[in-house]
């Protein structure tokens, strides 16, 4: 089997409300030559443009490439080698769709900003609201041909147009396709919305959880942990598949092992979404002494310490202070262990 093949450059299409461009994969840079990437993969070469996935795989962490290959293999009902052979013959089309309909959101996550969250816009007093994805862009989609559809945001369950899209699939008779909704788990759905979700046999709710208890509430302020737990129980009662998107930054790396333990105890499969930008939230932007206190599993995610890591940590502490002032909260009340270590390293 070709260890460098990925279905995304051939079958992926990602639509955003902030751009007229359609990209096969959000992990690729905007100027990536997709034809060259495709050919390298078919020639059993490792495209450098796909380094995000390769770096994870080298650390024995499952990458988005591997997740997408396994899922598409299943829902297309073909083995991955046959899919690759089809690609060599030019037999591929946009069937793995990811949609960013808007930045409408109810959370001011620490590593986020007003570009991606309307809640951050409100908190900062910014009146401008990002435009919702154009209806013409949505009209271009062949809803009967979609095999996998992912909704991201913003908060997808807050955005009504996403339920319109699900209704388009229902009208097209395509309720067997795989649906993934990446959500912070804080939205109380009404009966009509729940009825729409229940029509899809292969629905996955992907929960954005970056810490447990008070740590979750700080990272994804002003969301409440108790409401997330209630929604998890609701989704389980409806036999909806659940998974977790675990965003890992220098803010929560200290709690890496306990968070992974909680996922495992809840039988929640998870993927790693490692923050690289902005640099002051990168997992590496910590003092060397701080890194020595991390668990073995967390250290495994780090590269070699560089002088710039200490400099970015200074920006990190400053940014946390600015955010705490805006939200009228203190990290000390939510993540006391992290607060103590910050005080010792500034």
N, C-alpha and C positions, 0 to 999 in steps of 0.2 A: 504493500500500500504506500502511496506517495505521502510522506510525512509533512510535506509543505503545501499540500492542496487545501484550499479554503473555498467554500461555496459563495462567500460574500461578494468577491469581485465579479462573479458571474451572475448571481441571482439577486443580489442585494440592491435596495433602493431606499434611501433615507430622505424624507421630505421635511423641510423646516419652515416655520413661519418667519424666520429672520433672514432667509436667503432664497433666491430663485433657483439656486443650484440643487441638483439631486446628486448625492454621493452614494457609492455602493456600501461604504462603511465609515462610520464616524471616527474610527481609530486611524484613518488615513489622513494625511495632510491634504489641504485643498489643491495643491499643485501636483498631486501624484498622477503619474501616467498609468492609467488603469489598464491599458492594453499591454504595456510592458510587464506590469505585475501579473496579469493573467498568464502571459507567455512564460515568465520565470517559473510560476507554479507548475505549469504543464510540463516544463523541462526539468522538474525535480530540483528547482533552485529555491533558496530562501530569500524572498524580497526584503531588502532592508527597511522598506516602508512599513512593513508589518511587525516591526520590532517590539511593539507593545505585547503582542501575543507570544512572540518567541521568548522574550525575557521572562514571562510568567512560566512558560513550559520548561525552561531551563532550571527553574526552581521547584519543579514538580507541582506547580499550581495550575489548575485547569484554566485554559484561556478561552476567550470568546470564540476564537476559531474552532476549538474543539467542541464547545457547546453547540455552536451553529451547525457544524458538520453532523453531529449526532442527531440533532432535532430534525434537520432537513432530510437526512437519510430516512428517519422514521416516517415523517409525514408525506414524503414523496413515495414511500414504499419501494425504495431502491437502495442497494448498497452503495457506499460512497465511491467505490471504484467504477461502478456503472455510471454514476453521475459525472465523474471525471471524464470518462470516455465520451459522454454526450457533449461535454464542454469542448473537447478536442474537435468535435464535428460541428461546433457552432450552435448546438442545440441547447440554448439557455435563454431565459427571459427573466424579467423582474418579478420574482415570486416571494422574496423575503423582504417585507416592507416595514420600515420604522418611520413613525410619524410624530413630529413635534408640532402639535397644532397651535400652541400658544404658551406664553410664560405665566399664565394664570396660576397662582399658587397661594396657599395659606400659611407657608412656612418661611422663616428667615434662617435657613441653614448656614452654619458658620462658614463653610467653604463656598457658598453660593454668592450671588450678587443680583442687582436689579435687572441685569440683562436676561437672566433666566427665571426670575421670581418677581411677580407683581407685588408680593408682600414686602419684599425688600424695597421696591419703588415707593410704596406707601410709607414705610418706616423712615426712609431718607427724604421724604417729601418731594419725590419726583413725580410729576403729574403725567409724564409721558407713559403710554402703555403700548407695548409691542403689538404689532398687528397679528391677527389670527391668520392662519394659513389660508391661502386663496381657495375659493370653491372650484376655480378652474383647474388648480393643481390636483385636487381630490377627484375631479371628474375624469382625469386622465387615467386613473387607476382601473385596471381590469379586475373587478372584485370577484369575479367567478374563477380567476386564475391564481389568486393569492393562496399560498400554502402556509405562510407564517406572517403574522402582523403584530408589531409591537407599538405600544403607545408610551411615550415619555413626555416629560414636561419641563417646567411647571409641575402641576399636580394634575395628571390626566383625568382622574375621577371628578375633579372640579370643573373641567371643561366640557360643556354640554355637547359641543360639536363631535366629540369622540363617540358619544352614544348615537349620533346621527350616522357616523361611519359604520358602527356596528349594525345599525339598521340597514345600511346599504348592502352589507354582507348577507343579512337575513333575506332581503329582497332578491339577491342574486342566488339564493339557495346554497350559499357557501357557509354553513355553520359547523362544518367539520374541520376547517382550517385551524391552525394553532394560533391562539390569541395570548399575547403577553401584555399585561398592564403594570408598568412600574409606578408604584404608589407609595406615599409615605404612611399609608394605613390610617389616616385620620378622618376620612370623609364618611359621614353617615349617609348611606345610600337610601333612596326612597324605593317603594315597592316596584314602580315602573322600571327603574334602573336595574334592580335586582332581577326582574323578570327577563330583561334583555340579556343580562350576563348568563342567566341559566339556560339560554337557548344554545350556547356554545359548548360542545362536548369536550373540547380541548383548550380550556381556559386556564391560564396560569396568572395568578396574582403575584407579582414580584415586589416584595416589601423592601423599602429602603430603610435598613436598620444599621446604625453605625455604633451602637452601644446599648446597654440595657439600663432600665430604671432612670435615675436622674441624669445619667450621662446622655441617654437618648434625648431627654427633654432639653438639655443644654445645646447639644449639637443641632437639633432640629426645632429650636424654639419658635413658637410657643406651643408646640404639640405636646400631648399628654400620653404618657406611657400606658396608663390604664385603658384609654380609649383604643390604643393600638392593640392591646391584648384582647379586648372585647371583639374587635373586628377580626382578629385572627381566629377566634372561636366561631364567629359567624361564618367566615369563609370555609372553615373546616366542616361546619354543619351542612353546608351546601355542596360538599364534596368538590370544592374548587382546589386545584393544585396550587400549592404555595411554595415560593422560593424567596431568597433574600439577595439583594444587591448590597454588598458590604463596602461602603466607601471608607478607605483607610487613609488617614492623614497623620501628621505629627501630633495632632490634638488627641487622637484616640489610640495611637499605637501602644501606649502604656497598658491599655485594657484589652489588647488583642486576644490573648489566650482565654480570658473569661468570656469574651463575646463569642468566640468560636465554640467554647464549651456549651454556652446557652443555645446556640443554633443546633448543635448536635443533640442536646437533651430534648429540644422541641421537634426533632426530626425535620428540620428545615434545611434543604440544600441551599448552598450559598456560592456566590462568585466574588472574586476580589476586584474592586474598582479602586485602584491605587492612584491617589492624587499626585499629579506631577506639576500642575499649574493651578493657581499662582505658586511661585517657588516657595514663598513663605509658609505655605501649607503642605509642601512636599514632605513625605515621610522621612526624608533625609535631613530636613532642616531642624536639627536638634543638636545641642552640645554633645561633645564626645562623652563626657561624664554621664550625661543623661542616658545615652544609648547603652551604656554598660549595665544599666538597671533593667533593661527590657528583657522579656522572656526570650528563650532560645528561638522560639518560633517567630517572634517579631523581628529579632535580629537578622533572621534569615532573609527578610525582605529588603534589607538595607544594602547599599553599596558601600565602598570604602569611604570613610569620613574625609571631607574636604573643608578647607578654611571657609568657603562660602556658606557652609551649613551653619556656622556660628553667626555669621552676618545675617542670614535669612531668619534665624531664630529671633533676633532682635526685632525685625519687622513683624514677625508672628506675634510676639508679646504685645507690641504696640497695637496691632490690628485687633487682638482680643479685647484690649482695653477700650478701644473705640466702639466696638460692637456691644460690649457690656454696658457702656454709657447710653448708647442708643436704646437698648432694650430694658434698661434700668434693672439689670441683674448682675450677679457676680459669679464667675467660674468657681469661686471658693465654695459656694453653696451647692454646686452640682458635681464638681469633680475635684474634691479637696486634695486628693493625692497628686493630681496634676498641678494644682495651684501651689502646693508646697514645693514641688520640684522646680517650678518656674521661679519661685522666690529665691531658691538656692542657686539659680543659674543666671540671674540678671545682675 
